C-alpha cells in the first residue's frame, strides 16, 4: 500500500503579495480497496512542520482521508436508519 504525493499547491487567502496561508496536497494511492484522491488541505503550520519529511506529509494525508471516510460512514448509517424507519 502506498500514498504518493503528486503535487503541492500553496494557498494565498490574503492575496499573492502576502505569505501563503495553507497548502493543498494532491496525491494518488495504490494497493488500497477504497480509493479517494481528493486533494487534502493542510495548514501552513502543518506544512512547515513536515515539509522536509515526506512520511509526515503522507501521514497528514492519511489522517484527513480517515476523517473523511468516518464522516462518509456516519452519513451512510444515517441514511440507512432513515430507510429502516419507513
C-alpha positions in Angstrom: 0.0 0.0 0.0 1.2 3.5 -0.8 0.3 7.1 -0.8 2.2 9.2 -3.3 2.1 13.0 -3.1 1.9 14.3 -6.7 1.6 18.0 -6.1 1.8 20.8 -3.6 -0.2 24.0 -4.1 0.2 27.0 -1.8 -2.9 28.9 -0.8 -2.9 32.7 -0.6 -6.1 33.6 1.1 -4.8 37.2 1.8 -3.6 37.7 -1.8 -0.4 36.8 -3.6 1.5 39.7 -2.1 1.3 38.1 1.3 2.7 34.9 2.8 0.9 31.7 2.0 -1.8 30.7 4.4 -2.2 27.0 3.7 -1.3 24.1 1.4 -3.2 21.7 -0.8 -1.7 18.3 -1.3 -2.6 16.3 -4.3 -1.9 12.5 -4.0 -2.6 9.1 -5.5 -2.9 5.8 -3.7 -2.2 2.3 -4.7 -2.9 -1.0 -3.1 -6.0 0.0 -1.2 -9.5 -1.3 -1.7 -11.0 2.2 -1.2 -9.8 5.0 -3.4 -10.1 8.6 -2.6 -7.8 11.0 -4.3 -9.5 14.3 -3.4 -6.8 16.9 -2.6 -6.2 17.4 1.1 -6.0 20.9 2.7 -3.4 21.4 5.5 -2.4 24.4 7.5 0.8 26.4 6.9 1.9 25.2 10.3 1.4 21.6 9.4 3.3 22.0 6.2 6.2 23.9 7.8 6.5 21.1 10.4 6.6 18.4 7.8 7.9 19.9 4.5 11.2 18.0 4.7 9.5 14.8 5.9 7.6 13.0 3.1 6.3 10.4 5.5 5.0 13.2 7.8 3.1 14.7 4.8 1.8 11.3 3.9 0.6 10.8 7.5 -1.3 14.1 7.2 -3.0 12.9 4.0 -4.0 9.6 5.7 -5.4 11.4 8.7 -7.6 13.6 6.5 -8.7 10.6 4.4 -9.6 8.7 7.6 -11.6 11.6 8.9 -13.4 11.9 5.6 -14.1 8.1 5.5 -15.5 8.2 9.0 -17.8 11.1 8.0 -18.9 9.1 5.0 -19.7 6.1 7.1 -21.7 8.2 9.6 -23.7 9.7 6.7 -24.4 6.2 5.3 -25.5 5.0 8.6 -27.9 7.9 9.0 -29.2 7.3 5.5 -29.7 3.6 6.3 -31.5 4.3 9.5 -33.9 6.5 7.6 -34.6 3.7 5.2 -35.4 1.3 8.0 -37.8 3.9 9.7 -40.2 3.7 6.7 
